[in-house]
Amino acid sequence: MLKAKLNNGDLVFGLSKENITRLQNNQPIVFNLKDMGLEERRVMICFGETEEDLYKDMMEHIDLDKTKIHFTDERE
């Protein structure tokens, strides 16, 4: 996986074919932004065939009373 912070502050995450294979085998990618010199915050990248599949998987691991879920348009 390639992780980069651009001069304008944008973050770029590039996934290799091996990363995609692992994601498809239900092995999420987890890292901390502090490793990039940013705030301490964990990031988790997951895979699902559809957004509905991702949502169902997520519901098994979170407390809805403590979690805000925000869906974004992939074109953003």
N, C-alpha and C positions, 0 to 999 in steps of 0.2 A: 504494500500500500504506500502510495506517495501522499505526504501531507505537506502543505505549503501555506505560508501567510504572504499574501501579495503586498506590495508597497502601499496600496490603497486600503489595506486592512481586510480585504476579502480573504476567505479561506478556500483552499482547493484540496479536495480529497480524490485521489485517483486510485481506482481498483484494478488489480491485475486479474488475469484469467483465473489464477489460483484463488484469489480472494472471492471471486464470483462462485467458483466451485464450492468453496467452504460455506459461503452463504446459502447456496442451494442445498447443502447438507445440514442445514439448521445449526450452523456454527456462526453466531453473530460476531461482528468485529467490534471490539470495545477498546477505547483508549481515552486518555485524559488530555484535555487541552493544555494543561500545565506543561506537558512534554514539548509543546510548541512555544513556550514562553508566554502563555496566556493564562487566564483565570483557571483556577482548579474547577473543572467541570467534566464529568464523564460523558462520552459520546458513545452511543451504540447504534450500529448499522445492521439492519436485519433484512431478510428477504422473505417475500411472499408472492405467490402467483398473482394475487389481487390485493387491493387495499383492504377489502373485507377480510381476507385471510390474515393480513397483518394485524388488523384490529382484533380479531378473535384471539390470536396468539398473545397479544398485548394484555388483553383483559384477564388472562390467567395470572399475571404477574404484578398488577397494579391495584391500588386502592382508589376507587373513583372519587371518594371524598377528599383525597389529598392530591389528585392529579388533574391537570388541565390538558385536554387533548386538542390539538390544533391540526386540522387537515389543510394542506396547501395544494394549490394547483401546480402540477409538475412543470408548467410552462413558466413559472415565476423565475 
